[in-house]
Amino acid sequence: MYRSHNCGELNATNINTEVTLAGWVQKSRDKGFMNWVDLRDRYGITQLIFDESRTDKTVFELAKTLGREFVIQVKGTVIEREAKNKNIPTGEIEILVTELTILNAALTPPFTIEDETDGGEDIRMKYRYLDIRRNPVKNSLLFRHKVAMEVRKYLSDLDFCEVETPYLIKSTPEGARDFVVPSRMNEGQFYALPQSPQTFKQLLMVGGMDKYFQIVKCFRDEDLRADRQPEFTQIDCEMAFVEQEDILNVFEGLTRHLLKEIKGIDVDKFPRITYDYAMKTYGNDKPDIRFGMEFGELNEFAQHKEFPVFNAAELVVGIAVPEAGNYTRKEIDGLIDWVKRPQVGASGMVYAKCNDDGTYKSSVDKFYDQDDLGQWAKITGAKPGDMIFVLSGPADKTRTQLSALRMELASRLGLRKPAEFAPLWVVDFPLLEFDEESGRYHAMHHPFTSPKPEDIHLLETDPGKVRANAYDMVLNGNEIGGGSIRIHDKATQQLMFKYLGFTEEEAKAQFGFLMDAFQFGAPPHGGLAFGLDRLVAILGGQETIRDFIAFPKNNSGRDVMIDAPSTIDASQLKELHIKLDTL
């Protein structure tokens, strides 16, 4: 074997032991008559010593040629280290080397393989295999492994069975664009990569598997951002003979298990709020409840006061920012400019300071007296020393803008603490949402989501009011999982397709296999999928998922390390019966 021990396990109990180590040269310090080398592997660092008076001359001279990231093997004796390093587990010992073998020389890396590197993101992505040697990335990947193993353990202990589903499937409209794969053997036809294993896990329920899970890759051809990749990983689950409460209980349990085993944190409460409440109170359907700043709707006390901006608005809404009453005019103007950015889109912002003596000073004192402003403070929950910020305009748009401001202020005030975890369920989503561009309704989740039985009659008269048997798990302002009770009978599924604008022929062509399966004894069933990448990042105290993925894509969907996507040879195109439009 190349090694008897790894570089992180030797300590004072091993003194006088003969060992063999292998790894990468982290750094070396040549003092002329003595040379120290830090040897690194996945497990840690061990210091090697080459002593002119005790080391074979050939070995001693060879050690002087070692460069950073050389791969070497050494044999030697564990000895006590004179200058001990209490910051690492191996800091009490070093290896007096007797044999040295260079297994592979290395070019000087384009950035330092250190926790605090001098490499920018672009260069580190190009040489990702080097970046993985750095502790922050290595530890993130090990952390992801630990989370995945705990997921498998928890679900397996509840009799869930892990089943693989195919990657080459049929293109189906589920929201995002599909990645498509041409079939050489079936001219002019294409597979699609799955956006999720949705129909397959439902078919597994028809097949009687009862409890299914899979940690699975999914693919969506959509615009990217920090927490989104074209390929991502889901913890995908489905259960038969269950109602919504059964599923929520199982996955509350999984989340508790992960927080306890991974972070050592006990979480008792999983609040449940409706979609309507979330939108009205926080302006989005994935609220961060680690802090307050809940919305207060001010129409009653802000309109009809001769202030035309508020009078013309569908909604006037504000938040109380704790201890922000000492903001300077420059800071307030900076926030006004922030909400007026195109990414937020507000036309302006009104503010009211809550003075320590119980009085108020606002940017609209000309129109509102102290009683009016006192009502604003009461509705938003503002206290002396706080600041009230108010936006107005179309209801949905204004809530979205104020939600963005709420999150920005929370970040600036240090209220989004990575070590705090506040999970909740959002339930009772709308079944359908109207798309202005296409002029018709679309499924908010997917076409297989079951409507609330008591709302089905509204499909004919008021489709937008129909609630879904759907639910999302939210953790620290991020949707980490979502699911629903599924439709399990052909008649209801056909009705759903009808209201989504499918003709009978289109529904049969796209999903005939699923509706056929429903006729052979489909059980009531439902499920949920957690986003593993995002879940791991949040548990790891990070906002972005990229460092928890071994080989991520950049924001253009490119793998700059292997230069993909790329063109393919003309002969391959011919085999696939594809002709490129070069215009």
MARKE-628908 format. One record per residue (C-alpha): residue number from 0; residue in three letters; z, y, x. Coordinates in nm, 3 decimals, always signed. Example, Ala and Ser with C-alpha at 12.3 -4.5 7.8 and 13.67 -1.06 7.14 Angstrom:
<sites>
0	ALA	+0.780	-0.450	+1.230
1	SER	+0.714	-0.106	+1.367
</sites>
This chain:
<sites>
0	MET	+0.000	+0.000	+0.000
1	TYR	-0.057	+0.359	+0.108
2	ARG	+0.304	+0.453	+0.038
3	SER	+0.647	+0.295	+0.003
4	HIS	+0.792	+0.602	-0.170
5	ASN	+0.662	+0.917	-0.335
6	CYS	+0.723	+1.270	-0.207
7	GLY	+0.991	+1.354	-0.460
8	GLU	+1.239	+1.066	-0.443
9	LEU	+1.390	+1.050	-0.093
10	ASN	+1.737	+1.193	-0.032
11	ALA	+2.041	+1.151	+0.193
12	THR	+2.100	+0.795	+0.074
13	ASN	+1.771	+0.699	+0.243
14	ILE	+1.864	+0.823	+0.592
15	ASN	+1.754	+0.580	+0.866
16	THR	+1.509	+0.411	+0.626
17	GLU	+1.156	+0.340	+0.750
18	VAL	+0.910	+0.482	+0.496
19	THR	+0.539	+0.532	+0.436
20	LEU	+0.423	+0.843	+0.247
21	ALA	+0.085	+0.974	+0.143
22	GLY	-0.025	+1.303	-0.008
23	TRP	-0.168	+1.648	+0.052
24	VAL	-0.069	+1.897	+0.319
25	GLN	+0.093	+2.188	+0.138
26	LYS	+0.152	+2.393	+0.453
27	SER	+0.244	+2.351	+0.818
28	ARG	+0.454	+2.551	+1.064
29	ASP	+0.367	+2.503	+1.431
30	LYS	+0.640	+2.617	+1.675
31	GLY	+0.461	+2.476	+1.983
32	PHE	+0.712	+2.207	+2.078
33	MET	+0.779	+2.118	+1.715
34	ASN	+0.562	+2.106	+1.404
35	TRP	+0.677	+2.086	+1.042
36	VAL	+0.444	+1.983	+0.760
37	ASP	+0.520	+1.993	+0.387
38	LEU	+0.364	+1.687	+0.225
39	ARG	+0.297	+1.712	-0.148
40	ASP	+0.210	+1.469	-0.425
41	ARG	+0.256	+1.472	-0.801
42	TYR	+0.628	+1.399	-0.768
43	GLY	+0.737	+1.666	-0.521
44	ILE	+0.740	+1.778	-0.157
45	THR	+0.884	+1.608	+0.151
46	GLN	+0.911	+1.780	+0.488
47	LEU	+0.763	+1.598	+0.788
48	ILE	+0.866	+1.672	+1.145
49	PHE	+0.659	+1.615	+1.459
50	ASP	+0.881	+1.662	+1.768
51	GLU	+0.721	+1.681	+2.112
52	SER	+1.020	+1.498	+2.268
53	ARG	+1.037	+1.221	+2.007
54	THR	+0.683	+1.184	+1.868
55	ASP	+0.398	+0.997	+2.033
56	LYS	+0.177	+1.250	+2.214
57	THR	-0.141	+1.142	+2.031
58	VAL	+0.032	+1.173	+1.693
59	PHE	+0.182	+1.508	+1.793
60	GLU	-0.158	+1.653	+1.891
61	LEU	-0.325	+1.513	+1.579
62	ALA	-0.064	+1.688	+1.361
63	LYS	-0.175	+2.022	+1.507
64	THR	-0.522	+1.971	+1.355
65	LEU	-0.398	+1.939	+0.998
66	GLY	-0.518	+2.200	+0.752
67	ARG	-0.415	+2.286	+0.398
68	GLU	-0.497	+2.014	+0.143
69	PHE	-0.579	+1.748	+0.404
70	VAL	-0.501	+1.405	+0.259
71	ILE	-0.282	+1.213	+0.501
72	GLN	-0.065	+0.904	+0.535
73	VAL	+0.245	+0.898	+0.754
74	LYS	+0.498	+0.641	+0.864
75	GLY	+0.836	+0.735	+0.999
76	THR	+1.213	+0.742	+0.965
77	VAL	+1.418	+0.943	+0.717
78	ILE	+1.654	+1.171	+0.910
79	GLU	+1.902	+1.441	+0.811
80	ARG	+1.750	+1.785	+0.791
81	GLU	+1.924	+2.054	+0.994
82	ALA	+1.823	+2.351	+0.774
83	LYS	+1.875	+2.208	+0.428
84	ASN	+1.682	+2.333	+0.124
85	LYS	+1.892	+2.310	-0.192
86	ASN	+1.598	+2.418	-0.410
87	ILE	+1.418	+2.081	-0.393
88	PRO	+1.545	+1.724	-0.447
89	THR	+1.432	+1.618	-0.096
90	GLY	+1.587	+1.920	+0.072
91	GLU	+1.856	+1.726	+0.262
92	ILE	+1.613	+1.509	+0.460
93	GLU	+1.288	+1.507	+0.652
94	ILE	+1.063	+1.238	+0.798
95	LEU	+1.043	+1.196	+1.175
96	VAL	+0.680	+1.082	+1.190
97	THR	+0.576	+0.792	+1.415
98	GLU	+0.225	+0.730	+1.275
99	LEU	-0.026	+0.973	+1.121
100	THR	-0.356	+0.888	+0.955
101	ILE	-0.594	+1.152	+0.821
102	LEU	-0.734	+0.990	+0.506
103	ASN	-0.958	+1.283	+0.420
104	ALA	-1.003	+1.625	+0.576
105	ALA	-1.037	+1.921	+0.339
106	LEU	-1.217	+2.251	+0.328
107	THR	-0.994	+2.554	+0.296
108	PRO	-0.942	+2.586	-0.082
109	PRO	-1.078	+2.899	-0.254
110	PHE	-0.728	+2.992	-0.373
111	THR	-0.376	+2.901	-0.269
112	ILE	-0.231	+2.586	-0.425
113	GLU	+0.097	+2.759	-0.509
114	ASP	+0.290	+2.831	-0.830
115	GLU	+0.198	+3.198	-0.788
116	THR	-0.163	+3.170	-0.680
117	ASP	-0.407	+3.436	-0.563
118	GLY	-0.686	+3.279	-0.770
119	GLY	-0.816	+3.448	-1.085
120	GLU	-0.884	+3.246	-1.398
121	ASP	-1.259	+3.219	-1.344
122	ILE	-1.231	+3.074	-0.994
123	ARG	-0.950	+2.840	-1.100
124	MET	-1.162	+2.709	-1.388
125	LYS	-1.453	+2.648	-1.150
126	TYR	-1.224	+2.443	-0.924
127	ARG	-1.004	+2.303	-1.199
128	TYR	-0.936	+1.984	-1.001
129	LEU	-0.762	+2.205	-0.744
130	ASP	-0.582	+2.406	-1.012
131	ILE	-0.431	+2.083	-1.149
132	ARG	-0.252	+2.036	-0.814
133	ARG	-0.049	+2.351	-0.888
134	ASN	+0.290	+2.289	-1.048
135	PRO	+0.236	+2.507	-1.360
136	VAL	-0.077	+2.317	-1.465
137	LYS	+0.044	+1.976	-1.348
138	ASN	+0.373	+2.018	-1.533
139	SER	+0.192	+2.134	-1.849
140	LEU	-0.015	+1.816	-1.850
141	LEU	+0.294	+1.602	-1.791
142	PHE	+0.468	+1.791	-2.073
143	ARG	+0.175	+1.718	-2.305
144	HIS	+0.201	+1.348	-2.216
145	LYS	+0.571	+1.350	-2.301
146	VAL	+0.508	+1.510	-2.641
147	ALA	+0.228	+1.263	-2.721
148	MET	+0.449	+0.967	-2.630
149	GLU	+0.729	+1.094	-2.855
150	VAL	+0.480	+1.135	-3.140
151	ARG	+0.358	+0.779	-3.097
152	LYS	+0.714	+0.647	-3.079
153	TYR	+0.829	+0.831	-3.392
154	LEU	+0.532	+0.733	-3.605
155	SER	+0.520	+0.374	-3.481
156	ASP	+0.890	+0.334	-3.568
157	LEU	+0.797	+0.436	-3.925
158	ASP	+0.530	+0.160	-3.943
159	PHE	+0.233	+0.390	-3.890
160	CYS	-0.062	+0.206	-3.736
161	GLU	-0.287	+0.377	-3.482
162	VAL	-0.652	+0.321	-3.574
163	GLU	-0.956	+0.465	-3.392
164	THR	-1.233	+0.618	-3.601
165	PRO	-1.591	+0.684	-3.483
166	TYR	-1.718	+0.992	-3.301
167	LEU	-2.083	+0.951	-3.405
168	ILE	-2.077	+1.023	-3.778
169	LYS	-2.269	+1.199	-4.052
170	SER	-2.292	+1.578	-4.072
171	THR	-2.085	+1.701	-4.368
172	PRO	-2.002	+2.057	-4.479
173	GLU	-1.631	+2.101	-4.400
174	GLY	-1.615	+2.468	-4.303
175	ALA	-1.722	+2.509	-3.940
176	ARG	-2.055	+2.420	-3.784
177	ASP	-2.099	+2.065	-3.663
178	PHE	-2.198	+1.969	-3.311
179	VAL	-2.498	+1.742	-3.362
180	VAL	-2.626	+1.454	-3.150
181	PRO	-2.991	+1.341	-3.173
182	SER	-3.053	+0.969	-3.224
183	ARG	-3.318	+0.819	-2.995
184	MET	-3.346	+0.504	-3.206
185	ASN	-3.378	+0.691	-3.536
186	GLU	-3.649	+0.949	-3.487
187	GLY	-3.577	+1.292	-3.632
188	GLN	-3.222	+1.201	-3.732
189	PHE	-2.891	+1.322	-3.597
190	TYR	-2.530	+1.220	-3.573
191	ALA	-2.255	+1.480	-3.592
192	LEU	-1.932	+1.489	-3.396
193	PRO	-1.635	+1.487	-3.637
194	GLN	-1.459	+1.810	-3.727
195	SER	-1.179	+1.574	-3.827
196	PRO	-1.156	+1.205	-3.927
197	GLN	-1.100	+1.317	-4.288
198	THR	-1.321	+1.077	-4.481
199	PHE	-1.246	+0.786	-4.249
200	LYS	-0.870	+0.814	-4.291
201	GLN	-0.919	+0.822	-4.667
202	LEU	-1.131	+0.510	-4.640
203	LEU	-0.854	+0.347	-4.436
204	MET	-0.624	+0.411	-4.733
205	VAL	-0.880	+0.246	-4.961
206	GLY	-0.878	-0.037	-4.706
207	GLY	-0.504	-0.083	-4.755
208	MET	-0.384	+0.032	-4.411
209	ASP	-0.106	+0.226	-4.593
210	LYS	+0.012	+0.438	-4.296
211	TYR	-0.244	+0.551	-4.039
212	PHE	-0.224	+0.784	-3.742
213	GLN	-0.443	+0.872	-3.448
214	ILE	-0.425	+1.121	-3.162
215	VAL	-0.790	+1.211	-3.177
216	LYS	-1.052	+1.453	-3.046
217	CYS	-1.219	+1.680	-3.303
218	PHE	-1.516	+1.912	-3.259
219	ARG	-1.610	+2.244	-3.421
220	ASP	-1.892	+2.473	-3.317
221	GLU	-1.717	+2.804	-3.383
222	ASP	-1.629	+3.124	-3.200
223	LEU	-1.355	+3.075	-2.944
224	ARG	-1.033	+3.256	-2.856
225	ALA	-0.719	+3.191	-2.655
226	ASP	-0.586	+2.920	-2.886
227	ARG	-0.919	+2.763	-2.983
228	GLN	-1.151	+2.525	-2.800
229	PRO	-1.477	+2.363	-2.917
230	GLU	-1.306	+2.026	-2.872
231	PHE	-0.941	+1.993	-2.961
232	THR	-0.689	+1.721	-3.034
233	GLN	-0.520	+1.638	-3.363
234	ILE	-0.226	+1.418	-3.452
235	ASP	-0.404	+1.284	-3.757
236	CYS	-0.206	+1.100	-4.025
237	GLU	-0.255	+0.955	-4.373
238	MET	-0.025	+0.769	-4.613
239	ALA	-0.088	+0.575	-4.935
240	PHE	+0.124	+0.573	-5.252
241	VAL	+0.289	+0.905	-5.168
242	GLU	+0.349	+1.243	-5.325
243	GLN	+0.370	+1.578	-5.148
244	GLU	+0.747	+1.552	-5.100
245	ASP	+0.714	+1.220	-4.915
246	ILE	+0.471	+1.369	-4.664
247	LEU	+0.675	+1.684	-4.608
248	ASN	+0.986	+1.477	-4.538
249	VAL	+0.809	+1.252	-4.284
250	PHE	+0.667	+1.542	-4.086
251	GLU	+0.979	+1.753	-4.105
252	GLY	+1.133	+1.448	-3.940
253	LEU	+0.864	+1.438	-3.671
254	THR	+0.911	+1.809	-3.595
255	ARG	+1.290	+1.769	-3.577
256	HIS	+1.244	+1.469	-3.349
257	LEU	+1.017	+1.662	-3.110
258	LEU	+1.242	+1.968	-3.099
259	LYS	+1.542	+1.747	-3.029
260	GLU	+1.384	+1.513	-2.773
261	ILE	+1.164	+1.768	-2.596
262	LYS	+1.371	+2.087	-2.619
263	GLY	+1.722	+1.963	-2.698
264	ILE	+1.730	+2.179	-3.011
265	ASP	+1.863	+2.081	-3.355
266	VAL	+1.683	+2.246	-3.646
267	ASP	+1.831	+2.199	-3.992
268	LYS	+1.635	+2.434	-4.212
269	PHE	+1.266	+2.406	-4.298
270	PRO	+1.219	+2.685	-4.553
271	ARG	+0.944	+2.641	-4.808
272	ILE	+0.753	+2.940	-4.932
273	THR	+0.443	+2.968	-5.145
274	TYR	+0.114	+3.100	-5.017
275	ASP	+0.141	+3.398	-5.255
276	TYR	+0.489	+3.483	-5.125
277	ALA	+0.375	+3.454	-4.763
278	MET	+0.083	+3.690	-4.819
279	LYS	+0.292	+3.942	-5.012
280	THR	+0.588	+3.936	-4.773
281	TYR	+0.423	+3.888	-4.432
282	GLY	+0.053	+3.959	-4.486
283	ASN	-0.061	+3.617	-4.363
284	ASP	-0.022	+3.248	-4.440
285	LYS	+0.143	+3.158	-4.108
286	PRO	+0.438	+3.398	-4.083
287	ASP	+0.668	+3.421	-3.785
288	ILE	+1.018	+3.420	-3.938
289	ARG	+1.212	+3.452	-3.611
290	PHE	+1.254	+3.819	-3.702
291	GLY	+1.256	+4.033	-4.016
292	MET	+1.029	+4.332	-4.084
293	GLU	+0.934	+4.191	-4.424
294	PHE	+0.689	+4.397	-4.628
295	GLY	+0.810	+4.642	-4.890
296	GLU	+0.559	+4.748	-5.155
297	LEU	+0.597	+5.121	-5.218
298	ASN	+0.343	+5.204	-5.489
299	GLU	+0.612	+5.299	-5.741
300	PHE	+0.773	+5.552	-5.510
301	ALA	+0.471	+5.664	-5.307
302	GLN	+0.203	+5.734	-5.566
303	HIS	+0.169	+6.027	-5.806
304	LYS	+0.338	+6.259	-5.557
305	GLU	+0.034	+6.476	-5.481
306	PHE	-0.049	+6.278	-5.165
307	PRO	-0.413	+6.180	-5.224
308	VAL	-0.428	+5.905	-4.959
309	PHE	-0.158	+5.701	-5.132
310	ASN	-0.272	+5.789	-5.484
311	ALA	-0.618	+5.647	-5.416
312	ALA	-0.484	+5.325	-5.263
313	GLU	-0.461	+4.986	-5.433
314	LEU	-0.153	+4.909	-5.222
315	VAL	+0.100	+5.117	-5.031
316	VAL	+0.318	+4.894	-4.816
317	GLY	+0.563	+4.943	-4.531
318	ILE	+0.791	+4.771	-4.282
319	ALA	+1.122	+4.877	-4.129
320	VAL	+1.119	+4.850	-3.750
321	PRO	+1.471	+4.794	-3.617
322	GLU	+1.614	+5.061	-3.385
323	ALA	+1.276	+5.232	-3.352
324	GLY	+1.406	+5.567	-3.477
325	ASN	+1.416	+5.690	-3.118
326	TYR	+1.041	+5.647	-3.070
327	THR	+0.884	+5.959	-2.922
328	ARG	+0.592	+6.133	-3.085
329	LYS	+0.374	+6.000	-2.803
330	GLU	+0.482	+5.641	-2.879
331	ILE	+0.418	+5.688	-3.250
332	ASP	+0.074	+5.839	-3.186
333	GLY	+0.000	+5.540	-2.962
334	LEU	+0.081	+5.303	-3.248
335	ILE	-0.136	+5.504	-3.487
336	ASP	-0.422	+5.473	-3.239
337	TRP	-0.346	+5.099	-3.214
338	VAL	-0.384	+5.038	-3.589
339	LYS	-0.702	+5.248	-3.595
340	ARG	-0.873	+5.020	-3.340
341	PRO	-1.172	+4.829	-3.481
342	GLN	-0.982	+4.500	-3.440
343	VAL	-0.725	+4.625	-3.694
344	GLY	-0.926	+4.881	-3.888
345	ALA	-0.666	+5.108	-4.049
346	SER	-0.765	+5.469	-4.113
347	GLY	-0.420	+5.601	-4.026
348	MET	-0.046	+5.543	-4.063
349	VAL	+0.249	+5.725	-4.217
350	TYR	+0.596	+5.701	-4.066
351	ALA	+0.950	+5.791	-4.172
352	LYS	+1.248	+5.804	-3.936
353	CYS	+1.587	+5.696	-4.070
354	ASN	+1.836	+5.931	-3.907
355	ASP	+2.187	+5.820	-3.813
356	ASP	+2.336	+6.068	-4.062
357	GLY	+2.153	+5.905	-4.356
358	THR	+1.874	+6.163	-4.382
359	TYR	+1.504	+6.102	-4.329
360	LYS	+1.226	+6.275	-4.137
361	SER	+0.868	+6.172	-4.211
362	SER	+0.511	+6.268	-4.137
363	VAL	+0.465	+6.343	-4.508
364	ASP	+0.773	+6.558	-4.578
365	LYS	+0.542	+6.803	-4.754
366	PHE	+0.490	+6.551	-5.036
367	TYR	+0.811	+6.344	-5.048
368	ASP	+1.175	+6.446	-5.080
369	GLN	+1.484	+6.271	-4.946
370	ASP	+1.526	+6.063	-5.263
371	ASP	+1.171	+5.929	-5.233
372	LEU	+1.218	+5.840	-4.868
373	GLY	+1.554	+5.682	-4.953
374	GLN	+1.370	+5.452	-5.193
375	TRP	+1.127	+5.359	-4.915
376	ALA	+1.424	+5.268	-4.695
377	LYS	+1.584	+5.062	-4.974
378	ILE	+1.265	+4.867	-5.047
379	THR	+1.185	+4.795	-4.680
380	GLY	+1.549	+4.728	-4.585
381	ALA	+1.555	+5.011	-4.331
382	LYS	+1.888	+5.113	-4.179
383	PRO	+1.995	+5.428	-3.992
384	GLY	+1.819	+5.427	-3.655
385	ASP	+1.517	+5.238	-3.788
386	MET	+1.162	+5.360	-3.838
387	ILE	+0.945	+5.289	-4.143
388	PHE	+0.571	+5.250	-4.086
389	VAL	+0.344	+5.263	-4.394
390	LEU	-0.019	+5.164	-4.445
391	SER	-0.232	+5.192	-4.756
392	GLY	-0.569	+5.089	-4.893
393	PRO	-0.728	+4.777	-5.050
394	ALA	-0.449	+4.521	-5.098
395	ASP	-0.577	+4.225	-4.895
396	LYS	-0.712	+4.436	-4.612
397	THR	-0.396	+4.647	-4.588
398	ARG	-0.169	+4.343	-4.578
399	THR	-0.377	+4.199	-4.295
400	GLN	-0.352	+4.528	-4.102
401	LEU	+0.025	+4.556	-4.149
402	SER	+0.066	+4.191	-4.047
403	ALA	-0.112	+4.267	-3.719
404	LEU	+0.116	+4.569	-3.663
405	ARG	+0.427	+4.362	-3.745
406	MET	+0.336	+4.101	-3.481
407	GLU	+0.247	+4.365	-3.222
408	LEU	+0.577	+4.547	-3.272
409	ALA	+0.772	+4.220	-3.256
410	SER	+0.607	+4.140	-2.922
411	ARG	+0.683	+4.487	-2.785
412	LEU	+1.044	+4.465	-2.901
413	GLY	+1.096	+4.117	-2.752
414	LEU	+1.161	+3.958	-3.092
415	ARG	+0.918	+3.667	-3.042
416	LYS	+1.142	+3.465	-2.815
417	PRO	+0.975	+3.149	-2.680
418	ALA	+1.306	+2.960	-2.666
419	GLU	+1.370	+3.011	-3.040
420	PHE	+1.198	+2.788	-3.295
421	ALA	+1.163	+2.869	-3.663
422	PRO	+0.955	+2.615	-3.860
423	LEU	+0.864	+2.645	-4.227
424	TRP	+0.630	+2.503	-4.488
425	VAL	+0.376	+2.713	-4.675
426	VAL	+0.280	+2.542	-5.002
427	ASP	+0.074	+2.602	-5.316
428	PHE	-0.240	+2.730	-5.148
429	PRO	-0.535	+2.831	-5.364
430	LEU	-0.772	+2.539	-5.410
431	LEU	-1.080	+2.762	-5.382
432	GLU	-1.169	+3.094	-5.223
433	PHE	-1.465	+3.313	-5.319
434	ASP	-1.721	+3.386	-5.050
435	GLU	-1.891	+3.722	-5.104
436	GLU	-2.186	+3.637	-4.881
437	SER	-2.287	+3.317	-5.061
438	GLY	-2.164	+3.436	-5.401
439	ARG	-1.974	+3.116	-5.478
440	TYR	-1.645	+2.941	-5.431
441	HIS	-1.562	+2.731	-5.125
442	ALA	-1.278	+2.488	-5.066
443	MET	-0.996	+2.667	-4.886
444	HIS	-0.906	+2.345	-4.703
445	HIS	-1.174	+2.081	-4.767
446	PRO	-1.352	+1.931	-5.071
447	PHE	-1.115	+1.633	-5.095
448	THR	-0.799	+1.834	-5.162
449	SER	-0.640	+1.754	-5.496
450	PRO	-0.579	+2.040	-5.741
451	LYS	-0.240	+2.072	-5.906
452	PRO	-0.278	+1.861	-6.224
453	GLU	-0.141	+2.144	-6.439
454	ASP	-0.408	+2.384	-6.305
455	ILE	-0.720	+2.170	-6.348
456	HIS	-0.803	+2.334	-6.682
457	LEU	-0.841	+2.668	-6.501
458	LEU	-1.144	+2.541	-6.307
459	GLU	-1.359	+2.631	-6.605
460	THR	-1.213	+2.975	-6.678
461	ASP	-1.044	+3.110	-6.364
462	PRO	-1.123	+2.898	-6.053
463	GLY	-0.948	+3.138	-5.816
464	LYS	-0.613	+3.072	-5.987
465	VAL	-0.619	+2.695	-5.933
466	ARG	-0.352	+2.585	-5.687
467	ALA	-0.400	+2.299	-5.445
468	ASN	-0.166	+2.016	-5.358
469	ALA	-0.186	+2.152	-5.004
470	TYR	+0.069	+2.251	-4.742
471	ASP	+0.084	+2.391	-4.390
472	MET	+0.353	+2.351	-4.126
473	VAL	+0.410	+2.683	-3.948
474	LEU	+0.606	+2.721	-3.623
475	ASN	+0.674	+3.059	-3.466
476	GLY	+0.383	+3.229	-3.638
477	ASN	+0.133	+2.953	-3.566
478	GLU	-0.011	+2.699	-3.805
479	ILE	+0.059	+2.374	-3.623
480	GLY	-0.038	+2.138	-3.903
481	GLY	-0.187	+2.120	-4.246
482	GLY	-0.273	+1.868	-4.510
483	SER	-0.286	+1.783	-4.875
484	ILE	-0.265	+1.520	-5.142
485	ARG	-0.621	+1.393	-5.171
486	ILE	-0.842	+1.330	-5.468
487	HIS	-0.855	+0.952	-5.515
488	ASP	-1.075	+0.902	-5.820
489	LYS	-1.450	+0.951	-5.857
490	ALA	-1.438	+1.163	-6.172
491	THR	-1.209	+1.429	-6.022
492	GLN	-1.406	+1.430	-5.699
493	GLN	-1.731	+1.482	-5.889
494	LEU	-1.567	+1.769	-6.079
495	MET	-1.459	+1.927	-5.751
496	PHE	-1.811	+1.899	-5.608
497	LYS	-1.947	+2.061	-5.924
498	TYR	-1.727	+2.368	-5.886
499	LEU	-1.814	+2.391	-5.518
500	GLY	-2.180	+2.427	-5.616
501	PHE	-2.304	+2.079	-5.521
502	THR	-2.570	+1.925	-5.738
503	GLU	-2.511	+1.563	-5.833
504	GLU	-2.786	+1.460	-5.589
505	GLU	-2.638	+1.667	-5.303
506	ALA	-2.291	+1.524	-5.360
507	LYS	-2.428	+1.171	-5.360
508	ALA	-2.632	+1.229	-5.045
509	GLN	-2.340	+1.380	-4.855
510	PHE	-2.043	+1.183	-4.987
511	GLY	-2.177	+0.894	-5.191
512	PHE	-2.004	+0.643	-4.961
513	LEU	-1.663	+0.797	-5.039
514	MET	-1.714	+0.817	-5.415
515	ASP	-1.839	+0.457	-5.414
516	ALA	-1.519	+0.356	-5.232
517	PHE	-1.306	+0.528	-5.496
518	GLN	-1.446	+0.283	-5.752
519	PHE	-1.293	-0.014	-5.571
520	GLY	-0.927	+0.061	-5.623
521	ALA	-0.838	+0.371	-5.419
522	PRO	-0.461	+0.431	-5.405
523	PRO	-0.306	+0.776	-5.444
524	HIS	-0.286	+0.910	-5.091
525	GLY	-0.235	+1.218	-4.879
526	GLY	-0.189	+1.323	-4.524
527	LEU	-0.154	+1.586	-4.261
528	ALA	-0.296	+1.675	-3.920
529	PHE	-0.100	+1.852	-3.647
530	GLY	-0.288	+2.043	-3.378
531	LEU	-0.155	+1.876	-3.063
532	ASP	-0.283	+2.142	-2.821
533	ARG	-0.115	+2.427	-3.009
534	LEU	+0.202	+2.230	-3.080
535	VAL	+0.243	+2.145	-2.711
536	ALA	+0.181	+2.506	-2.605
537	ILE	+0.446	+2.639	-2.845
538	LEU	+0.700	+2.377	-2.739
539	GLY	+0.615	+2.471	-2.380
540	GLY	+0.688	+2.837	-2.453
541	GLN	+0.328	+2.955	-2.412
542	GLU	+0.092	+3.150	-2.638
543	THR	-0.232	+2.986	-2.521
544	ILE	-0.340	+2.623	-2.511
545	ARG	-0.570	+2.627	-2.207
546	ASP	-0.317	+2.521	-1.943
547	PHE	-0.218	+2.222	-2.156
548	ILE	-0.575	+2.086	-2.151
549	ALA	-0.693	+1.910	-1.836
550	PHE	-1.049	+2.045	-1.838
551	PRO	-1.083	+2.333	-2.086
552	LYS	-1.388	+2.538	-2.175
553	ASN	-1.405	+2.916	-2.128
554	ASN	-1.444	+3.169	-2.410
555	SER	-1.819	+3.106	-2.415
556	GLY	-1.767	+2.735	-2.468
557	ARG	-1.878	+2.655	-2.112
558	ASP	-1.729	+2.416	-1.863
559	VAL	-1.791	+2.621	-1.549
560	MET	-1.670	+2.335	-1.327
561	ILE	-1.949	+2.094	-1.422
562	ASP	-2.185	+2.368	-1.552
563	ALA	-2.211	+2.243	-1.909
564	PRO	-2.385	+2.282	-2.145
565	SER	-2.707	+2.255	-1.945
566	THR	-3.075	+2.190	-1.999
567	ILE	-3.201	+1.832	-2.002
568	ASP	-3.509	+1.676	-1.854
569	ALA	-3.838	+1.692	-2.042
570	SER	-3.854	+1.313	-2.048
571	GLN	-3.520	+1.299	-2.230
572	LEU	-3.643	+1.550	-2.487
573	LYS	-3.952	+1.339	-2.541
574	GLU	-3.745	+1.023	-2.592
575	LEU	-3.540	+1.208	-2.851
576	HIS	-3.851	+1.344	-3.025
577	ILE	-3.730	+1.702	-2.973
578	LYS	-3.955	+1.995	-2.894
579	LEU	-3.788	+2.319	-2.786
580	ASP	-3.893	+2.652	-2.935
581	THR	-3.930	+2.867	-2.625
582	LEU	-3.991	+3.191	-2.814
</sites>
